[in-house]
């Protein structure tokens, strides 16, 4: 029977990062993965969707090339098969990279479904592995609510989840997206950009939980792009590829060549059912050190239900390992950025204006539009803004919300500002290179201080 210092169940962005860090720290480490390394994010989530979105962006750039004085003489079309092939190549390259990194760092990898028998024993393909500490990183799966007709529609192939949407054989002429959260909006943006007629059905409001100004901006942008957005839409039932929905007291029927259901994700708990772990919000409850209700057992990533983000899982994986090895640390969830890879992108970190007010802060905000940014205009990207939410008394930055070009990269500066407890003055006094999109953060700070430079004071 093989024995290890740390056993990690699940090889996604939480599990494999934890394994690498544990091995770097000198712990004898085993990583157990039943499928492909990289988990949902690398195989059927973050990376493949962003690869497809990049192809869609290139197509749109060529279609609108004349706006930049570039004439395209001939038909422009999307070769969907080639797009999918490129996606698969990118994913394979990254999986191979993860495998090599694990090998380089001395992590032993077992391929097979791991079943936890007790707090120190995991069974893999009939063989037992024991470890002093266990890190559960089993991820999540798409949630399928008990809506009449949904299971039958999925079984027939009329309805797909986000994984199925990545492998559609052709671009649908009409796509119905049920669920206007991050995943739903990303797929709506993708297929709208490559020519599909897209309908989004959301029970509440799209991108629910984001700052209201962000929601409003994206609602307008999506509709301008031709996406039909129906909010407060209560799905009654599925009839194959037809969705029957109640909107504003009236019943509507929406039929698509493809129907995507994106209604959240559910933690995978089957492999650890024998442990009888304490749960919270459907996931495994953990303390600030990532330890579960059972000493020596830790849970990271989607399975603990705190924040279903790949970079959160990685941060939790490192934290769990450091805590196991006697280096106390924790994850500050209020300072973790979140991104939506739509057109344009969305990225946020910290508190929304509404949350800040609800917590008792006297709030001041600064909003700067990309339409007033030289680099954005040069690139033909007028949509969106940077919004900074700050505490009026001390000027501390509480949250930053970006809609616009390269928002998912720009948000890193904002995350760093929150980590360092920066103020509006700190951001305003930080000299940014010109012309860059990053200047929009500095300009928003000037607006928040009541002394805007490149927009008129209101």
Secondary structure as the mmCIF struct_conf table of DSSP 4:
data_model
#
loop_
_struct_conf.conf_type_id
_struct_conf.id
_struct_conf.beg_label_comp_id
_struct_conf.beg_label_asym_id
_struct_conf.beg_label_seq_id
_struct_conf.end_label_comp_id
_struct_conf.end_label_asym_id
_struct_conf.end_label_seq_id
STRN STRN1 UNK A 2 UNK A 9
STRN STRN2 UNK A 12 UNK A 12
TURN_TY1_P TURN_TY1_P1 UNK A 13 UNK A 14
HELX_RH_AL_P HELX_RH_AL_P1 UNK A 15 UNK A 24
TURN_TY1_P TURN_TY1_P2 UNK A 25 UNK A 26
STRN STRN3 UNK A 29 UNK A 33
BEND BEND1 UNK A 34 UNK A 35
TURN_TY1_P TURN_TY1_P3 UNK A 37 UNK A 37
STRN STRN4 UNK A 38 UNK A 38
HELX_RH_AL_P HELX_RH_AL_P2 UNK A 39 UNK A 44
BEND BEND2 UNK A 45 UNK A 45
HELX_RH_AL_P HELX_RH_AL_P3 UNK A 46 UNK A 63
TURN_TY1_P TURN_TY1_P4 UNK A 64 UNK A 64
HELX_RH_3T_P HELX_RH_3T_P1 UNK A 65 UNK A 68
TURN_TY1_P TURN_TY1_P5 UNK A 69 UNK A 69
BEND BEND3 UNK A 74 UNK A 74
HELX_RH_AL_P HELX_RH_AL_P4 UNK A 80 UNK A 104
TURN_TY1_P TURN_TY1_P6 UNK A 105 UNK A 106
STRN STRN5 UNK A 108 UNK A 111
BEND BEND4 UNK A 112 UNK A 112
STRN STRN6 UNK A 114 UNK A 118
TURN_TY1_P TURN_TY1_P7 UNK A 119 UNK A 120
STRN STRN7 UNK A 121 UNK A 124
TURN_TY1_P TURN_TY1_P8 UNK A 125 UNK A 126
STRN STRN8 UNK A 127 UNK A 136
STRN STRN9 UNK A 140 UNK A 142
TURN_TY1_P TURN_TY1_P9 UNK A 148 UNK A 149
HELX_RH_AL_P HELX_RH_AL_P5 UNK A 150 UNK A 156
TURN_TY1_P TURN_TY1_P10 UNK A 157 UNK A 157
BEND BEND5 UNK A 158 UNK A 158
STRN STRN10 UNK A 159 UNK A 160
HELX_RH_AL_P HELX_RH_AL_P6 UNK A 162 UNK A 165
TURN_TY1_P TURN_TY1_P11 UNK A 166 UNK A 167
BEND BEND6 UNK A 169 UNK A 170
BEND BEND7 UNK A 173 UNK A 173
STRN STRN11 UNK A 174 UNK A 178
BEND BEND8 UNK A 181 UNK A 181
HELX_RH_AL_P HELX_RH_AL_P7 UNK A 182 UNK A 193
TURN_TY1_P TURN_TY1_P12 UNK A 194 UNK A 195
STRN STRN12 UNK A 197 UNK A 201
BEND BEND9 UNK A 203 UNK A 204
TURN_TY1_P TURN_TY1_P13 UNK A 206 UNK A 209
BEND BEND10 UNK A 210 UNK A 210
HELX_RH_AL_P HELX_RH_AL_P8 UNK A 212 UNK A 224
TURN_TY1_P TURN_TY1_P14 UNK A 225 UNK A 226
STRN STRN13 UNK A 228 UNK A 230
BEND BEND11 UNK A 232 UNK A 232
STRN STRN14 UNK A 233 UNK A 239
TURN_TY1_P TURN_TY1_P15 UNK A 240 UNK A 241
STRN STRN15 UNK A 242 UNK A 247
TURN_TY1_P TURN_TY1_P16 UNK A 248 UNK A 249
STRN STRN16 UNK A 250 UNK A 255
BEND BEND12 UNK A 257 UNK A 257
STRN STRN17 UNK A 258 UNK A 261
STRN STRN18 UNK A 265 UNK A 267
HELX_RH_3T_P HELX_RH_3T_P2 UNK A 270 UNK A 275
STRN STRN19 UNK A 279 UNK A 280
TURN_TY1_P TURN_TY1_P17 UNK A 281 UNK A 282
STRN STRN20 UNK A 283 UNK A 284
TURN_TY1_P TURN_TY1_P18 UNK A 288 UNK A 289
BEND BEND13 UNK A 290 UNK A 290
STRN STRN21 UNK A 291 UNK A 291
BEND BEND14 UNK A 293 UNK A 294
TURN_TY1_P TURN_TY1_P19 UNK A 295 UNK A 296
STRN STRN22 UNK A 297 UNK A 299
HELX_RH_3T_P HELX_RH_3T_P3 UNK A 301 UNK A 304
BEND BEND15 UNK A 306 UNK A 306
HELX_RH_AL_P HELX_RH_AL_P9 UNK A 310 UNK A 324
TURN_TY1_P TURN_TY1_P20 UNK A 325 UNK A 326
HELX_RH_3T_P HELX_RH_3T_P4 UNK A 333 UNK A 335
STRN STRN23 UNK A 338 UNK A 340
BEND BEND16 UNK A 342 UNK A 344
STRN STRN24 UNK A 345 UNK A 350
HELX_RH_AL_P HELX_RH_AL_P10 UNK A 353 UNK A 358
TURN_TY1_P TURN_TY1_P21 UNK A 359 UNK A 360
STRN STRN25 UNK A 363 UNK A 369
HELX_RH_3T_P HELX_RH_3T_P5 UNK A 370 UNK A 372
HELX_RH_AL_P HELX_RH_AL_P11 UNK A 374 UNK A 378
TURN_TY1_P TURN_TY1_P22 UNK A 379 UNK A 380
STRN STRN26 UNK A 385 UNK A 391
TURN_TY1_P TURN_TY1_P23 UNK A 392 UNK A 394
STRN STRN27 UNK A 396 UNK A 396
STRN STRN28 UNK A 397 UNK A 404
TURN_TY1_P TURN_TY1_P24 UNK A 405 UNK A 406
HELX_RH_AL_P HELX_RH_AL_P12 UNK A 407 UNK A 419
TURN_TY1_P TURN_TY1_P25 UNK A 420 UNK A 421
STRN STRN29 UNK A 423 UNK A 423
HELX_RH_AL_P HELX_RH_AL_P13 UNK A 424 UNK A 429
BEND BEND17 UNK A 430 UNK A 430
HELX_LH_PP_P HELX_LH_PP_P1 UNK A 431 UNK A 433
BEND BEND18 UNK A 434 UNK A 435
TURN_TY1_P TURN_TY1_P26 UNK A 437 UNK A 438
HELX_RH_AL_P HELX_RH_AL_P14 UNK A 439 UNK A 448
TURN_TY1_P TURN_TY1_P27 UNK A 449 UNK A 450
BEND BEND19 UNK A 453 UNK A 455
#
